[in-house]
Amino acid sequence: MVATPAYTVVLNWLEEQLRHGKIRVGDKLPAERALAEHFSISRASVREAIRILDAMGLVRSATGSGPQAGATVVSEPSAALGWALRMHIATRALPVKDVVTTRLMLETQAAWDAASGENADLSNRDDILNQARELLDRMDDPEISNEEFHTLDAQFHLLLTSLAGNVVLETIMVSLREATIGYVQETVATLEDWPSIRTRLQTQHREILAAVTARDGKQATRMLRDHINWFYSLVPRTEK
């Protein structure tokens, strides 16, 4: 039987403290020495726990001895999920095809909800739609780099997802986009006619935005599905 690592007591303790509201986002964790003494473990085990919490997007560490030093509780779940997904995609434990299929299922549901607006606070709906239009206008510039185009593309999709009003769904979508951005860039580098593909992507983006703006959930969902499937069809079969 494998022994439980000593640092897990710190992880379990923090979960309990957060769940019961005894520690909140923005609070500082006790010093390493205090945690080590409290749990009767080594400071090395405490540091390991902090490193894991940092990777999980739950704390941010700062070195030094001033008031800013130490570990502060944060909440960045998409960063941690995106990092984990990228690693497992790299090992091929998570096939890219399955990741794309998952994105397709989640993002089409988000498009339906974003178009209907039934699940969201619509007070900033117009602002978000205007931001999405501005992103597409920037993406129309033929002088921007492919890297910037992909970054703006991801922001566009995430803005529309945010209209669904589902924080968990939005977090997962951010993670999926972060996990596949490198793969997308590598794929584009192999495409011979990227300029025409980019033009078609922009046409699809504007059609999707128009459907969401018009609150046509059925049309938005169909167009988004076609958009994702079409781009994925360009990927060489050996990489699927």
C-alpha positions as CSV (number, residue, x, y, z in Angstrom):
1,M,0.0,0.0,0.0
2,V,1.4,3.4,-1.0
3,A,1.7,5.9,1.8
4,T,-0.2,9.1,1.5
5,P,2.2,12.0,0.9
6,A,2.6,14.3,4.0
7,Y,1.6,17.4,2.0
8,T,-1.9,16.2,1.4
9,V,-2.9,17.2,4.9
10,V,-2.4,20.8,3.9
11,L,-4.5,20.4,0.7
12,N,-7.3,18.8,2.7
13,W,-7.1,21.5,5.3
14,L,-7.3,24.3,2.8
15,E,-10.3,22.7,1.0
16,E,-12.2,22.5,4.4
17,Q,-11.3,26.1,5.3
18,L,-12.5,27.3,1.9
19,R,-15.7,25.3,2.0
20,H,-16.6,26.6,5.4
21,G,-15.7,30.2,4.6
22,K,-12.9,30.4,7.2
23,I,-10.4,31.3,4.4
24,R,-11.5,33.3,1.4
25,V,-10.0,34.4,-1.9
26,G,-7.5,37.2,-1.2
27,D,-6.5,35.8,2.2
28,K,-3.0,34.8,3.0
29,L,-2.1,31.3,4.1
30,P,-0.2,30.9,7.4
31,A,3.6,30.9,7.1
32,E,5.3,27.7,6.2
33,R,6.7,27.3,9.7
34,A,3.3,27.7,11.3
35,L,1.7,25.1,8.9
36,A,4.6,22.7,9.5
37,E,4.3,22.9,13.2
38,H,0.5,22.7,13.1
39,F,0.5,19.5,11.1
40,S,3.7,18.1,12.4
41,I,5.2,17.8,9.0
42,S,8.4,19.2,7.4
43,R,8.6,22.6,5.9
44,A,9.6,20.8,2.7
45,S,6.2,19.1,2.7
46,V,4.5,22.4,3.2
47,R,6.4,23.9,0.3
48,E,5.4,21.0,-1.9
49,A,1.7,21.6,-1.0
50,I,2.1,25.3,-1.9
51,R,3.7,24.3,-5.2
52,I,0.8,22.0,-6.0
53,L,-1.8,24.6,-5.0
54,D,0.0,27.1,-7.2
55,A,-0.2,24.8,-10.2
56,M,-3.9,24.2,-9.4
57,G,-4.5,28.0,-9.6
58,L,-5.5,28.2,-6.0
59,V,-2.7,30.2,-4.5
60,R,-0.1,32.7,-5.8
61,S,3.3,32.7,-4.1
62,A,5.6,35.7,-3.6
63,T,9.1,35.4,-2.1
64,G,10.7,37.8,0.3
65,S,9.9,39.0,3.8
66,G,7.6,42.0,3.3
67,P,3.8,42.2,3.6
68,Q,3.4,40.8,0.0
69,A,5.5,37.7,0.8
70,G,3.9,34.3,1.3
71,A,1.0,32.5,-0.4
72,T,-2.2,34.3,-1.2
73,V,-5.4,32.4,-2.1
74,V,-6.6,33.1,-5.6
75,S,-9.1,31.4,-7.9
76,E,-7.9,30.7,-11.5
77,P,-9.5,27.3,-12.3
78,S,-9.2,27.7,-16.1
79,A,-5.4,28.1,-16.0
80,A,-5.0,24.9,-14.0
81,L,-7.4,22.9,-16.2
82,G,-5.8,24.2,-19.4
83,W,-2.3,23.3,-18.2
84,A,-3.4,19.8,-17.3
85,L,-5.2,19.2,-20.6
86,R,-2.2,20.4,-22.6
87,M,0.0,18.0,-20.8
88,H,-2.3,15.0,-21.3
89,I,-2.9,16.0,-25.0
90,A,0.9,16.0,-25.3
91,T,1.1,12.5,-24.0
92,R,-1.7,11.5,-26.4
93,A,-3.7,10.2,-23.4
94,L,-6.4,12.6,-24.5
95,P,-6.9,12.4,-28.3
96,V,-7.3,15.8,-29.9
97,K,-10.3,14.5,-31.7
98,D,-12.1,13.8,-28.4
99,V,-11.1,17.2,-27.1
100,V,-12.6,18.8,-30.2
101,T,-15.8,16.7,-29.9
102,T,-16.1,17.9,-26.3
103,R,-15.6,21.5,-27.3
104,L,-18.3,21.0,-30.0
105,M,-20.9,19.7,-27.5
106,L,-20.2,22.4,-24.9
107,E,-19.8,25.4,-27.2
108,T,-23.0,24.6,-29.3
109,Q,-25.0,24.5,-26.0
110,A,-23.3,27.8,-25.0
111,A,-24.3,29.3,-28.4
112,W,-27.9,28.2,-27.8
113,D,-28.0,29.8,-24.4
114,A,-26.1,32.9,-25.6
115,A,-28.6,33.4,-28.3
116,S,-31.6,32.9,-26.2
117,G,-30.3,34.8,-23.2
118,E,-32.5,32.9,-20.9
119,N,-29.7,31.9,-18.5
120,A,-27.8,35.1,-18.4
121,D,-27.9,38.6,-16.8
122,L,-28.4,40.6,-19.9
123,S,-27.4,43.9,-18.5
124,N,-24.0,43.8,-20.4
125,R,-25.2,41.8,-23.4
126,D,-24.8,44.7,-25.8
127,D,-21.4,45.5,-24.5
128,I,-20.2,41.9,-25.0
129,L,-21.6,41.8,-28.5
130,N,-19.9,45.1,-29.4
131,Q,-16.6,43.7,-28.0
132,A,-17.0,40.6,-30.2
133,R,-17.6,42.8,-33.3
134,E,-14.5,44.9,-32.5
135,L,-12.4,41.7,-32.3
136,L,-13.6,40.6,-35.7
137,D,-12.8,44.0,-37.1
138,R,-9.2,43.6,-35.8
139,M,-9.0,40.1,-37.2
140,D,-9.9,41.5,-40.7
141,D,-6.6,43.4,-40.8
142,P,-4.4,41.4,-43.2
143,E,-1.3,42.7,-41.4
144,I,-1.8,41.0,-38.1
145,S,0.2,37.9,-37.4
146,N,-1.2,34.4,-37.4
147,E,-0.5,34.3,-33.6
148,E,-2.5,37.4,-32.9
149,F,-5.3,36.1,-35.2
150,H,-5.6,32.9,-33.2
151,T,-5.5,34.9,-29.9
152,L,-8.3,37.1,-31.1
153,D,-10.2,34.1,-32.4
154,A,-10.1,32.5,-29.0
155,Q,-11.3,35.7,-27.3
156,F,-14.2,36.0,-29.8
157,H,-15.4,32.5,-29.0
158,L,-15.0,33.0,-25.3
159,L,-16.9,36.3,-25.4
160,L,-19.9,34.5,-27.0
161,T,-19.7,31.7,-24.5
162,S,-19.8,34.2,-21.6
163,L,-23.3,35.3,-22.8
164,A,-24.6,31.9,-21.7
165,G,-24.2,33.0,-18.1
166,N,-22.7,29.7,-16.9
167,V,-19.4,30.2,-15.1
168,V,-18.5,26.5,-15.0
169,L,-19.1,26.2,-18.7
170,E,-17.1,29.3,-19.4
171,T,-14.2,28.0,-17.3
172,I,-14.2,24.7,-19.1
173,M,-14.3,26.4,-22.5
174,V,-11.3,28.7,-21.5
175,S,-9.4,25.6,-20.6
176,L,-10.2,23.7,-23.8
177,R,-9.1,26.7,-25.9
178,E,-5.9,27.1,-23.9
179,A,-5.2,23.4,-24.2
180,T,-5.6,23.3,-28.0
181,I,-4.2,26.7,-29.1
182,G,-0.7,25.2,-29.7
183,Y,-2.2,22.4,-31.7
184,V,-4.2,24.8,-33.8
185,Q,-1.1,26.9,-34.5
186,E,0.8,23.8,-35.6
187,T,-2.0,22.8,-37.8
188,V,-2.3,26.1,-39.5
189,A,1.4,26.0,-40.3
190,T,0.8,23.0,-42.5
191,L,-2.0,24.5,-44.5
192,E,-1.1,25.7,-48.0
193,D,-3.9,28.2,-48.5
194,W,-4.2,29.9,-45.1
195,P,-5.2,33.3,-46.4
196,S,-8.4,32.0,-48.0
197,I,-9.1,29.8,-45.0
198,R,-8.7,32.8,-42.7
199,T,-11.2,34.7,-44.9
200,R,-13.7,31.9,-44.7
201,L,-13.3,31.7,-40.9
202,Q,-14.1,35.4,-40.6
203,T,-17.2,35.0,-42.7
204,Q,-18.3,32.1,-40.4
205,H,-17.5,34.2,-37.3
206,R,-19.7,37.1,-38.5
207,E,-22.6,34.8,-39.4
208,I,-22.4,33.2,-35.9
209,L,-22.3,36.6,-34.3
210,A,-25.3,37.8,-36.4
211,A,-27.3,34.7,-35.3
212,V,-26.5,35.3,-31.6
213,T,-27.3,39.0,-31.9
214,A,-30.6,38.1,-33.5
215,R,-31.3,35.6,-30.7
216,D,-31.6,32.8,-33.2
217,G,-30.4,29.9,-31.1
218,K,-31.0,27.2,-33.8
219,Q,-29.1,29.1,-36.4
220,A,-26.2,30.0,-34.1
221,T,-25.9,26.4,-33.0
222,R,-25.9,25.1,-36.6
223,M,-23.4,27.6,-37.8
224,L,-21.0,27.1,-34.9
225,R,-21.2,23.3,-35.4
226,D,-20.4,23.7,-39.1
227,H,-17.6,26.2,-38.3
228,I,-15.8,23.9,-35.9
229,N,-16.3,20.7,-38.0
230,W,-15.1,22.5,-41.2
231,F,-11.9,23.7,-39.6
232,Y,-11.2,20.4,-38.0
233,S,-11.7,18.7,-41.4
234,L,-8.6,20.6,-42.6
235,V,-6.4,18.7,-40.2
236,P,-4.3,16.0,-41.8
237,R,-5.7,12.6,-41.0
238,T,-2.5,11.4,-39.6
239,E,-2.9,14.0,-36.8
240,K,-6.5,13.1,-35.9
